[in-house]
Amino acid sequence: MKQVVLRLIRFYQRYLNLTNPVMKSLFLTDAACRFHPTCSEYMYQAIEKFGIINGLYWGTKRILRCHPWSKGGLDPVPNS
């Protein structure tokens, strides 16, 4: 199950993410992520490190921190 979720995230990153040039042109947006790694990469790393349930928890916390008033910056997946 974990591998299925990770593959879905990679699919999103490659084909559906708004930073993808094709998606940018379709939606007329100049999207850029405030954080490094991006939220989808953070979610991927968290699930890989902590498993599906805890990884989704950490990834969701990160997505909730992503808003126009956030400073962004370097925000790696925690060690524990």
Distance bins in CASP14 RR format, pairs under 12 A and 6 or more apart:
PFRMAT RR
TARGET T0000
AUTHOR 0000-0000-0000
RMODE 2
METHOD distances of the structure
MODEL  1
1 7 0 0 0 0 0 1 0 0 0 0 0
1 8 0 0 0 0 0 1 0 0 0 0 0
1 47 0 0 0 0 0 1 0 0 0 0 0
1 51 0 0 0 0 1 0 0 0 0 0 0
1 52 1 0 0 1 0 0 0 0 0 0 0
1 53 0 0 0 0 0 1 0 0 0 0 0
1 56 0 0 0 0 0 1 0 0 0 0 0
2 8 0 0 0 0 0 1 0 0 0 0 0
2 9 0 0 0 0 0 1 0 0 0 0 0
2 44 0 0 0 0 0 1 0 0 0 0 0
2 46 0 0 0 0 0 1 0 0 0 0 0
2 47 1 0 0 1 0 0 0 0 0 0 0
2 48 1 0 0 1 0 0 0 0 0 0 0
2 49 0 0 0 0 0 1 0 0 0 0 0
2 50 0 0 0 0 0 1 0 0 0 0 0
2 51 1 0 1 0 0 0 0 0 0 0 0
2 52 1 0 1 0 0 0 0 0 0 0 0
2 53 0 0 0 0 0 1 0 0 0 0 0
2 54 0 0 0 0 0 1 0 0 0 0 0
2 55 0 0 0 0 1 0 0 0 0 0 0
2 56 0 0 0 0 0 1 0 0 0 0 0
3 9 0 0 0 0 0 1 0 0 0 0 0
3 10 0 0 0 0 0 1 0 0 0 0 0
3 44 0 0 0 0 0 1 0 0 0 0 0
3 47 0 0 0 0 1 0 0 0 0 0 0
3 48 0 0 0 0 1 0 0 0 0 0 0
3 51 0 0 0 0 0 1 0 0 0 0 0
3 52 0 0 0 0 0 1 0 0 0 0 0
4 10 0 0 0 0 0 1 0 0 0 0 0
4 11 0 0 0 0 0 1 0 0 0 0 0
4 47 0 0 0 0 0 1 0 0 0 0 0
4 52 0 0 0 0 1 0 0 0 0 0 0
5 11 0 0 0 0 0 1 0 0 0 0 0
5 12 0 0 0 0 0 1 0 0 0 0 0
5 40 0 0 0 0 0 1 0 0 0 0 0
5 43 0 0 0 0 1 0 0 0 0 0 0
5 44 0 0 0 0 1 0 0 0 0 0 0
5 46 0 0 0 0 0 1 0 0 0 0 0
5 47 1 0 1 0 0 0 0 0 0 0 0
5 48 0 0 0 0 1 0 0 0 0 0 0
5 51 0 0 0 0 1 0 0 0 0 0 0
5 52 1 0 1 0 0 0 0 0 0 0 0
5 53 0 0 0 0 0 1 0 0 0 0 0
5 55 0 0 0 0 1 0 0 0 0 0 0
5 56 0 0 0 0 1 0 0 0 0 0 0
5 59 0 0 0 0 0 1 0 0 0 0 0
6 12 0 0 0 0 0 1 0 0 0 0 0
6 13 0 0 0 0 0 1 0 0 0 0 0
6 40 0 0 0 0 0 1 0 0 0 0 0
6 41 0 0 0 0 0 1 0 0 0 0 0
6 43 0 0 0 0 1 0 0 0 0 0 0
6 44 1 0 0 1 0 0 0 0 0 0 0
6 45 0 0 0 0 1 0 0 0 0 0 0
6 46 0 0 0 0 0 1 0 0 0 0 0
6 47 1 0 0 1 0 0 0 0 0 0 0
6 48 1 0 0 1 0 0 0 0 0 0 0
6 49 0 0 0 0 0 1 0 0 0 0 0
6 51 0 0 0 0 1 0 0 0 0 0 0
6 52 0 0 0 0 1 0 0 0 0 0 0
6 55 0 0 0 0 0 1 0 0 0 0 0
6 56 0 0 0 0 0 1 0 0 0 0 0
7 13 0 0 0 0 0 1 0 0 0 0 0
7 14 0 0 0 0 0 1 0 0 0 0 0
7 44 0 0 0 0 1 0 0 0 0 0 0
7 47 0 0 0 0 0 1 0 0 0 0 0
7 48 0 0 0 0 0 1 0 0 0 0 0
8 14 0 0 0 0 0 1 0 0 0 0 0
8 15 0 0 0 0 0 1 0 0 0 0 0
8 16 0 0 0 0 0 1 0 0 0 0 0
8 40 0 0 0 0 0 1 0 0 0 0 0
8 43 0 0 0 0 0 1 0 0 0 0 0
8 44 0 0 0 0 1 0 0 0 0 0 0
8 47 0 0 0 0 0 1 0 0 0 0 0
8 52 0 0 0 0 0 1 0 0 0 0 0
8 56 0 0 0 0 0 1 0 0 0 0 0
9 15 0 0 0 0 0 1 0 0 0 0 0
9 16 0 0 0 0 0 1 0 0 0 0 0
9 17 0 0 0 0 0 1 0 0 0 0 0
9 37 0 0 0 0 0 1 0 0 0 0 0
9 38 0 0 0 0 0 1 0 0 0 0 0
9 39 0 0 0 0 0 1 0 0 0 0 0
9 40 1 0 1 0 0 0 0 0 0 0 0
9 41 0 0 0 0 1 0 0 0 0 0 0
9 42 0 0 0 0 0 1 0 0 0 0 0
9 43 1 0 1 0 0 0 0 0 0 0 0
9 44 1 0 1 0 0 0 0 0 0 0 0
9 45 0 0 0 0 1 0 0 0 0 0 0
9 46 0 0 0 0 0 1 0 0 0 0 0
9 47 1 0 0 1 0 0 0 0 0 0 0
9 48 0 0 0 0 1 0 0 0 0 0 0
9 52 0 0 0 0 0 1 0 0 0 0 0
9 55 0 0 0 0 0 1 0 0 0 0 0
9 56 0 0 0 0 0 1 0 0 0 0 0
9 59 0 0 0 0 0 1 0 0 0 0 0
10 16 0 0 0 0 0 1 0 0 0 0 0
10 17 0 0 0 0 0 1 0 0 0 0 0
10 40 0 0 0 0 1 0 0 0 0 0 0
10 41 0 0 0 0 1 0 0 0 0 0 0
10 43 0 0 0 0 0 1 0 0 0 0 0
10 44 1 0 0 1 0 0 0 0 0 0 0
10 47 0 0 0 0 0 1 0 0 0 0 0
10 48 0 0 0 0 0 1 0 0 0 0 0
11 17 0 0 0 0 1 0 0 0 0 0 0
11 20 0 0 0 0 0 1 0 0 0 0 0
11 40 0 0 0 0 0 1 0 0 0 0 0
11 44 0 0 0 0 0 1 0 0 0 0 0
12 18 0 0 0 0 0 1 0 0 0 0 0
12 19 0 0 0 0 0 1 0 0 0 0 0
12 20 0 0 0 0 1 0 0 0 0 0 0
12 23 0 0 0 0 0 1 0 0 0 0 0
12 38 0 0 0 0 0 1 0 0 0 0 0
12 39 0 0 0 0 0 1 0 0 0 0 0
12 40 1 0 1 0 0 0 0 0 0 0 0
12 41 0 0 0 0 0 1 0 0 0 0 0
12 43 0 0 0 0 1 0 0 0 0 0 0
12 44 0 0 0 0 1 0 0 0 0 0 0
13 19 0 0 0 0 1 0 0 0 0 0 0
13 20 0 0 0 0 1 0 0 0 0 0 0
13 23 0 0 0 0 0 1 0 0 0 0 0
13 33 0 0 0 0 0 1 0 0 0 0 0
13 37 0 0 0 0 0 1 0 0 0 0 0
13 38 1 0 0 1 0 0 0 0 0 0 0
13 39 0 0 0 0 0 1 0 0 0 0 0
13 40 1 0 1 0 0 0 0 0 0 0 0
13 41 1 0 0 1 0 0 0 0 0 0 0
13 42 0 0 0 0 0 1 0 0 0 0 0
13 43 0 0 0 0 1 0 0 0 0 0 0
13 44 1 0 0 1 0 0 0 0 0 0 0
14 20 1 0 0 1 0 0 0 0 0 0 0
14 21 0 0 0 0 0 1 0 0 0 0 0
14 22 0 0 0 0 0 1 0 0 0 0 0
14 23 0 0 0 0 0 1 0 0 0 0 0
14 40 0 0 0 0 0 1 0 0 0 0 0
14 41 0 0 0 0 0 1 0 0 0 0 0
14 44 0 0 0 0 0 1 0 0 0 0 0
15 21 0 0 0 0 0 1 0 0 0 0 0
15 22 0 0 0 0 1 0 0 0 0 0 0
15 23 0 0 0 0 1 0 0 0 0 0 0
15 26 0 0 0 0 0 1 0 0 0 0 0
15 40 0 0 0 0 0 1 0 0 0 0 0
16 22 0 0 0 0 1 0 0 0 0 0 0
16 23 1 0 0 1 0 0 0 0 0 0 0
16 24 0 0 0 0 0 1 0 0 0 0 0
16 26 0 0 0 0 0 1 0 0 0 0 0
16 27 0 0 0 0 0 1 0 0 0 0 0
16 31 0 0 0 0 0 1 0 0 0 0 0
16 40 0 0 0 0 1 0 0 0 0 0 0
17 23 1 0 0 1 0 0 0 0 0 0 0
17 24 0 0 0 0 1 0 0 0 0 0 0
17 26 0 0 0 0 0 1 0 0 0 0 0
17 27 0 0 0 0 0 1 0 0 0 0 0
17 29 0 0 0 0 0 1 0 0 0 0 0
17 31 0 0 0 0 1 0 0 0 0 0 0
17 32 0 0 0 0 0 1 0 0 0 0 0
17 33 0 0 0 0 1 0 0 0 0 0 0
17 38 1 0 0 1 0 0 0 0 0 0 0
17 39 0 0 0 0 1 0 0 0 0 0 0
17 40 1 0 0 1 0 0 0 0 0 0 0
17 41 0 0 0 0 0 1 0 0 0 0 0
17 43 0 0 0 0 0 1 0 0 0 0 0
18 24 1 0 0 1 0 0 0 0 0 0 0
18 25 0 0 0 0 0 1 0 0 0 0 0
18 26 0 0 0 0 1 0 0 0 0 0 0
18 27 1 0 0 1 0 0 0 0 0 0 0
18 28 0 0 0 0 0 1 0 0 0 0 0
18 29 1 0 1 0 0 0 0 0 0 0 0
18 30 0 0 0 0 1 0 0 0 0 0 0
18 31 1 1 0 0 0 0 0 0 0 0 0
18 32 0 0 0 0 1 0 0 0 0 0 0
18 33 0 0 0 0 1 0 0 0 0 0 0
18 38 0 0 0 0 0 1 0 0 0 0 0
18 39 0 0 0 0 0 1 0 0 0 0 0
18 40 0 0 0 0 0 1 0 0 0 0 0
19 25 0 0 0 0 0 1 0 0 0 0 0
19 27 0 0 0 0 0 1 0 0 0 0 0
19 29 0 0 0 0 1 0 0 0 0 0 0
19 30 0 0 0 0 1 0 0 0 0 0 0
19 31 1 0 1 0 0 0 0 0 0 0 0
19 32 1 0 0 1 0 0 0 0 0 0 0
19 33 1 0 0 1 0 0 0 0 0 0 0
19 34 0 0 0 0 0 1 0 0 0 0 0
19 38 1 0 0 1 0 0 0 0 0 0 0
19 39 0 0 0 0 0 1 0 0 0 0 0
19 40 0 0 0 0 1 0 0 0 0 0 0
19 41 0 0 0 0 0 1 0 0 0 0 0
20 26 0 0 0 0 1 0 0 0 0 0 0
20 27 0 0 0 0 1 0 0 0 0 0 0
20 29 0 0 0 0 0 1 0 0 0 0 0
20 31 0 0 0 0 1 0 0 0 0 0 0
20 38 0 0 0 0 0 1 0 0 0 0 0
20 40 0 0 0 0 0 1 0 0 0 0 0
21 27 0 0 0 0 0 1 0 0 0 0 0
21 29 0 0 0 0 0 1 0 0 0 0 0
21 30 0 0 0 0 0 1 0 0 0 0 0
21 31 0 0 0 0 0 1 0 0 0 0 0
22 29 0 0 0 0 0 1 0 0 0 0 0
23 29 1 0 0 1 0 0 0 0 0 0 0
23 30 0 0 0 0 0 1 0 0 0 0 0
23 31 0 0 0 0 1 0 0 0 0 0 0
24 30 1 0 0 1 0 0 0 0 0 0 0
24 31 1 0 0 1 0 0 0 0 0 0 0
24 32 0 0 0 0 0 1 0 0 0 0 0
25 31 0 0 0 0 0 1 0 0 0 0 0
31 38 0 0 0 0 0 1 0 0 0 0 0
31 39 0 0 0 0 0 1 0 0 0 0 0
31 66 0 0 0 0 0 1 0 0 0 0 0
32 38 0 0 0 0 1 0 0 0 0 0 0
32 66 0 0 0 0 0 1 0 0 0 0 0
32 72 0 0 0 0 0 1 0 0 0 0 0
32 73 0 0 0 0 0 1 0 0 0 0 0
33 39 1 0 0 1 0 0 0 0 0 0 0
33 40 0 0 0 0 1 0 0 0 0 0 0
33 41 0 0 0 0 1 0 0 0 0 0 0
33 42 0 0 0 0 1 0 0 0 0 0 0
33 62 0 0 0 0 0 1 0 0 0 0 0
33 63 0 0 0 0 0 1 0 0 0 0 0
33 66 1 0 0 1 0 0 0 0 0 0 0
33 70 0 0 0 0 0 1 0 0 0 0 0
33 72 0 0 0 0 1 0 0 0 0 0 0
33 73 0 0 0 0 1 0 0 0 0 0 0
33 74 0 0 0 0 0 1 0 0 0 0 0
33 75 0 0 0 0 0 1 0 0 0 0 0
34 42 0 0 0 0 0 1 0 0 0 0 0
34 62 0 0 0 0 0 1 0 0 0 0 0
34 63 0 0 0 0 0 1 0 0 0 0 0
34 65 0 0 0 0 1 0 0 0 0 0 0
34 66 1 0 0 1 0 0 0 0 0 0 0
34 67 0 0 0 0 1 0 0 0 0 0 0
34 68 0 0 0 0 1 0 0 0 0 0 0
34 69 0 0 0 0 0 1 0 0 0 0 0
34 70 1 0 1 0 0 0 0 0 0 0 0
34 71 1 0 0 1 0 0 0 0 0 0 0
34 72 1 0 1 0 0 0 0 0 0 0 0
34 73 1 0 0 1 0 0 0 0 0 0 0
34 74 0 0 0 0 0 1 0 0 0 0 0
34 75 0 0 0 0 1 0 0 0 0 0 0
35 41 0 0 0 0 1 0 0 0 0 0 0
35 42 1 0 0 1 0 0 0 0 0 0 0
35 43 0 0 0 0 0 1 0 0 0 0 0
35 59 0 0 0 0 0 1 0 0 0 0 0
35 62 1 0 0 1 0 0 0 0 0 0 0
35 63 0 0 0 0 1 0 0 0 0 0 0
35 65 1 0 0 1 0 0 0 0 0 0 0
35 66 1 0 0 1 0 0 0 0 0 0 0
35 67 0 0 0 0 0 1 0 0 0 0 0
35 70 1 0 0 1 0 0 0 0 0 0 0
35 71 0 0 0 0 1 0 0 0 0 0 0
35 72 1 0 1 0 0 0 0 0 0 0 0
35 73 1 0 1 0 0 0 0 0 0 0 0
35 74 1 0 0 1 0 0 0 0 0 0 0
35 75 1 0 1 0 0 0 0 0 0 0 0
35 76 0 0 0 0 1 0 0 0 0 0 0
35 77 0 0 0 0 0 1 0 0 0 0 0
36 42 0 0 0 0 1 0 0 0 0 0 0
36 45 0 0 0 0 0 1 0 0 0 0 0
36 62 0 0 0 0 0 1 0 0 0 0 0
36 72 0 0 0 0 1 0 0 0 0 0 0
36 73 1 0 1 0 0 0 0 0 0 0 0
36 74 1 0 1 0 0 0 0 0 0 0 0
36 75 1 0 0 1 0 0 0 0 0 0 0
36 76 0 0 0 0 1 0 0 0 0 0 0
36 77 0 0 0 0 0 1 0 0 0 0 0
37 43 0 0 0 0 1 0 0 0 0 0 0
37 44 0 0 0 0 1 0 0 0 0 0 0
37 45 1 0 0 1 0 0 0 0 0 0 0
37 46 0 0 0 0 0 1 0 0 0 0 0
37 59 0 0 0 0 0 1 0 0 0 0 0
37 62 0 0 0 0 1 0 0 0 0 0 0
37 66 0 0 0 0 0 1 0 0 0 0 0
37 72 0 0 0 0 0 1 0 0 0 0 0
37 73 0 0 0 0 0 1 0 0 0 0 0
37 74 0 0 0 0 1 0 0 0 0 0 0
37 75 1 0 0 1 0 0 0 0 0 0 0
37 76 1 0 0 1 0 0 0 0 0 0 0
37 77 0 0 0 0 1 0 0 0 0 0 0
38 44 0 0 0 0 1 0 0 0 0 0 0
38 45 0 0 0 0 0 1 0 0 0 0 0
38 59 0 0 0 0 0 1 0 0 0 0 0
38 62 0 0 0 0 1 0 0 0 0 0 0
38 63 0 0 0 0 0 1 0 0 0 0 0
38 66 0 0 0 0 1 0 0 0 0 0 0
38 72 0 0 0 0 0 1 0 0 0 0 0
38 73 0 0 0 0 0 1 0 0 0 0 0
38 74 0 0 0 0 0 1 0 0 0 0 0
38 75 0 0 0 0 0 1 0 0 0 0 0
39 45 0 0 0 0 0 1 0 0 0 0 0
39 46 0 0 0 0 0 1 0 0 0 0 0
39 58 0 0 0 0 0 1 0 0 0 0 0
39 59 1 0 0 1 0 0 0 0 0 0 0
39 60 0 0 0 0 1 0 0 0 0 0 0
39 61 0 0 0 0 0 1 0 0 0 0 0
39 62 1 0 1 0 0 0 0 0 0 0 0
39 63 1 0 1 0 0 0 0 0 0 0 0
39 64 0 0 0 0 1 0 0 0 0 0 0
39 65 0 0 0 0 1 0 0 0 0 0 0
39 66 1 0 1 0 0 0 0 0 0 0 0
39 67 0 0 0 0 0 1 0 0 0 0 0
39 70 0 0 0 0 0 1 0 0 0 0 0
39 72 0 0 0 0 0 1 0 0 0 0 0
39 75 0 0 0 0 1 0 0 0 0 0 0
39 77 0 0 0 0 0 1 0 0 0 0 0
40 46 0 0 0 0 0 1 0 0 0 0 0
40 47 0 0 0 0 0 1 0 0 0 0 0
40 59 0 0 0 0 1 0 0 0 0 0 0
40 62 0 0 0 0 1 0 0 0 0 0 0
40 63 0 0 0 0 1 0 0 0 0 0 0
40 66 0 0 0 0 0 1 0 0 0 0 0
41 47 0 0 0 0 0 1 0 0 0 0 0
41 48 0 0 0 0 0 1 0 0 0 0 0
41 59 0 0 0 0 0 1 0 0 0 0 0
41 62 0 0 0 0 0 1 0 0 0 0 0
41 75 0 0 0 0 0 1 0 0 0 0 0
41 76 0 0 0 0 0 1 0 0 0 0 0
41 77 0 0 0 0 1 0 0 0 0 0 0
42 48 0 0 0 0 0 1 0 0 0 0 0
42 49 0 0 0 0 0 1 0 0 0 0 0
42 50 0 0 0 0 0 1 0 0 0 0 0
42 55 0 0 0 0 1 0 0 0 0 0 0
42 56 0 0 0 0 0 1 0 0 0 0 0
42 58 1 0 0 1 0 0 0 0 0 0 0
42 59 1 0 1 0 0 0 0 0 0 0 0
42 60 0 0 0 0 0 1 0 0 0 0 0
42 61 0 0 0 0 1 0 0 0 0 0 0
42 62 1 0 1 0 0 0 0 0 0 0 0
42 63 0 0 0 0 1 0 0 0 0 0 0
42 64 0 0 0 0 0 1 0 0 0 0 0
42 65 0 0 0 0 1 0 0 0 0 0 0
42 66 0 0 0 0 1 0 0 0 0 0 0
42 72 0 0 0 0 0 1 0 0 0 0 0
42 73 0 0 0 0 0 1 0 0 0 0 0
42 74 0 0 0 0 0 1 0 0 0 0 0
42 75 1 0 0 1 0 0 0 0 0 0 0
42 76 0 0 0 0 1 0 0 0 0 0 0
42 77 1 0 0 1 0 0 0 0 0 0 0
42 78 0 0 0 0 0 1 0 0 0 0 0
43 49 0 0 0 0 0 1 0 0 0 0 0
43 50 0 0 0 0 0 1 0 0 0 0 0
43 51 0 0 0 0 0 1 0 0 0 0 0
43 52 0 0 0 0 0 1 0 0 0 0 0
43 54 0 0 0 0 0 1 0 0 0 0 0
43 55 1 0 0 1 0 0 0 0 0 0 0
43 56 1 0 0 1 0 0 0 0 0 0 0
43 57 0 0 0 0 0 1 0 0 0 0 0
43 58 1 0 0 1 0 0 0 0 0 0 0
43 59 1 0 1 0 0 0 0 0 0 0 0
43 60 0 0 0 0 1 0 0 0 0 0 0
43 61 0 0 0 0 0 1 0 0 0 0 0
43 62 1 0 0 1 0 0 0 0 0 0 0
43 63 1 0 0 1 0 0 0 0 0 0 0
43 66 0 0 0 0 0 1 0 0 0 0 0
43 77 0 0 0 0 1 0 0 0 0 0 0
44 50 0 0 0 0 0 1 0 0 0 0 0
44 51 0 0 0 0 0 1 0 0 0 0 0
44 52 0 0 0 0 0 1 0 0 0 0 0
44 55 0 0 0 0 1 0 0 0 0 0 0
44 56 0 0 0 0 0 1 0 0 0 0 0
44 58 0 0 0 0 0 1 0 0 0 0 0
44 59 0 0 0 0 1 0 0 0 0 0 0
44 62 0 0 0 0 0 1 0 0 0 0 0
44 77 0 0 0 0 1 0 0 0 0 0 0
45 51 0 0 0 0 0 1 0 0 0 0 0
45 55 0 0 0 0 1 0 0 0 0 0 0
45 58 0 0 0 0 1 0 0 0 0 0 0
45 59 0 0 0 0 1 0 0 0 0 0 0
45 62 0 0 0 0 0 1 0 0 0 0 0
45 75 0 0 0 0 0 1 0 0 0 0 0
45 76 0 0 0 0 1 0 0 0 0 0 0
45 77 1 0 1 0 0 0 0 0 0 0 0
45 78 0 0 0 0 0 1 0 0 0 0 0
45 79 0 0 0 0 0 1 0 0 0 0 0
46 52 0 0 0 0 1 0 0 0 0 0 0
46 53 0 0 0 0 0 1 0 0 0 0 0
46 54 1 0 0 1 0 0 0 0 0 0 0
46 55 1 1 0 0 0 0 0 0 0 0 0
46 56 1 0 0 1 0 0 0 0 0 0 0
46 57 0 0 0 0 1 0 0 0 0 0 0
46 58 1 0 1 0 0 0 0 0 0 0 0
46 59 1 0 1 0 0 0 0 0 0 0 0
46 60 0 0 0 0 1 0 0 0 0 0 0
46 61 0 0 0 0 1 0 0 0 0 0 0
46 62 1 0 0 1 0 0 0 0 0 0 0
46 63 0 0 0 0 0 1 0 0 0 0 0
46 75 0 0 0 0 0 1 0 0 0 0 0
46 76 0 0 0 0 0 1 0 0 0 0 0
46 77 1 0 1 0 0 0 0 0 0 0 0
46 78 0 0 0 0 1 0 0 0 0 0 0
46 79 0 0 0 0 0 1 0 0 0 0 0
46 80 0 0 0 0 0 1 0 0 0 0 0
47 53 0 0 0 0 1 0 0 0 0 0 0
47 54 0 0 0 0 1 0 0 0 0 0 0
47 55 1 0 1 0 0 0 0 0 0 0 0
47 56 1 0 0 1 0 0 0 0 0 0 0
47 57 0 0 0 0 1 0 0 0 0 0 0
47 58 0 0 0 0 1 0 0 0 0 0 0
47 59 0 0 0 0 1 0 0 0 0 0 0
47 60 0 0 0 0 0 1 0 0 0 0 0
47 62 0 0 0 0 0 1 0 0 0 0 0
47 77 0 0 0 0 1 0 0 0 0 0 0
48 54 0 0 0 0 0 1 0 0 0 0 0
48 55 0 0 0 0 1 0 0 0 0 0 0
48 58 0 0 0 0 0 1 0 0 0 0 0
48 59 0 0 0 0 0 1 0 0 0 0 0
48 77 0 0 0 0 1 0 0 0 0 0 0
49 55 1 0 0 1 0 0 0 0 0 0 0
49 57 0 0 0 0 0 1 0 0 0 0 0
49 58 0 0 0 0 1 0 0 0 0 0 0
49 59 0 0 0 0 0 1 0 0 0 0 0
49 76 0 0 0 0 0 1 0 0 0 0 0
49 77 1 0 1 0 0 0 0 0 0 0 0
49 78 0 0 0 0 1 0 0 0 0 0 0
49 79 0 0 0 0 1 0 0 0 0 0 0
49 80 0 0 0 0 1 0 0 0 0 0 0
50 56 0 0 0 0 1 0 0 0 0 0 0
50 57 1 0 0 1 0 0 0 0 0 0 0
50 58 1 0 0 1 0 0 0 0 0 0 0
50 59 0 0 0 0 1 0 0 0 0 0 0
50 61 0 0 0 0 0 1 0 0 0 0 0
50 77 0 0 0 0 1 0 0 0 0 0 0
50 78 0 0 0 0 1 0 0 0 0 0 0
50 79 0 0 0 0 0 1 0 0 0 0 0
50 80 0 0 0 0 1 0 0 0 0 0 0
51 57 0 0 0 0 1 0 0 0 0 0 0
51 58 0 0 0 0 1 0 0 0 0 0 0
51 59 0 0 0 0 0 1 0 0 0 0 0
51 77 0 0 0 0 0 1 0 0 0 0 0
52 58 0 0 0 0 0 1 0 0 0 0 0
52 59 0 0 0 0 0 1 0 0 0 0 0
53 59 0 0 0 0 0 1 0 0 0 0 0
53 60 0 0 0 0 0 1 0 0 0 0 0
54 60 0 0 0 0 0 1 0 0 0 0 0
54 61 0 0 0 0 0 1 0 0 0 0 0
54 77 0 0 0 0 0 1 0 0 0 0 0
54 78 0 0 0 0 0 1 0 0 0 0 0
54 80 0 0 0 0 0 1 0 0 0 0 0
55 61 0 0 0 0 1 0 0 0 0 0 0
55 62 0 0 0 0 1 0 0 0 0 0 0
55 63 0 0 0 0 0 1 0 0 0 0 0
55 77 0 0 0 0 1 0 0 0 0 0 0
55 78 0 0 0 0 0 1 0 0 0 0 0
56 62 0 0 0 0 0 1 0 0 0 0 0
56 63 0 0 0 0 0 1 0 0 0 0 0
57 63 0 0 0 0 0 1 0 0 0 0 0
57 64 0 0 0 0 0 1 0 0 0 0 0
57 77 0 0 0 0 0 1 0 0 0 0 0
57 78 0 0 0 0 0 1 0 0 0 0 0
58 64 0 0 0 0 0 1 0 0 0 0 0
58 65 0 0 0 0 0 1 0 0 0 0 0
58 75 0 0 0 0 0 1 0 0 0 0 0
58 76 0 0 0 0 0 1 0 0 0 0 0
58 77 1 0 0 1 0 0 0 0 0 0 0
58 78 1 0 0 1 0 0 0 0 0 0 0
58 79 0 0 0 0 0 1 0 0 0 0 0
58 80 0 0 0 0 0 1 0 0 0 0 0
59 65 0 0 0 0 1 0 0 0 0 0 0
59 66 0 0 0 0 0 1 0 0 0 0 0
59 75 0 0 0 0 0 1 0 0 0 0 0
59 77 0 0 0 0 1 0 0 0 0 0 0
59 78 0 0 0 0 0 1 0 0 0 0 0
60 66 0 0 0 0 0 1 0 0 0 0 0
61 75 0 0 0 0 0 1 0 0 0 0 0
61 77 0 0 0 0 0 1 0 0 0 0 0
61 78 0 0 0 0 0 1 0 0 0 0 0
62 70 0 0 0 0 0 1 0 0 0 0 0
62 72 0 0 0 0 0 1 0 0 0 0 0
62 73 0 0 0 0 0 1 0 0 0 0 0
62 75 1 0 0 1 0 0 0 0 0 0 0
62 76 0 0 0 0 0 1 0 0 0 0 0
62 77 0 0 0 0 1 0 0 0 0 0 0
62 78 0 0 0 0 0 1 0 0 0 0 0
63 70 0 0 0 0 0 1 0 0 0 0 0
63 75 0 0 0 0 0 1 0 0 0 0 0
64 70 0 0 0 0 1 0 0 0 0 0 0
65 71 0 0 0 0 1 0 0 0 0 0 0
65 72 1 0 0 1 0 0 0 0 0 0 0
65 73 0 0 0 0 0 1 0 0 0 0 0
65 75 1 0 0 1 0 0 0 0 0 0 0
66 72 1 0 0 1 0 0 0 0 0 0 0
66 73 0 0 0 0 0 1 0 0 0 0 0
66 75 0 0 0 0 1 0 0 0 0 0 0
END
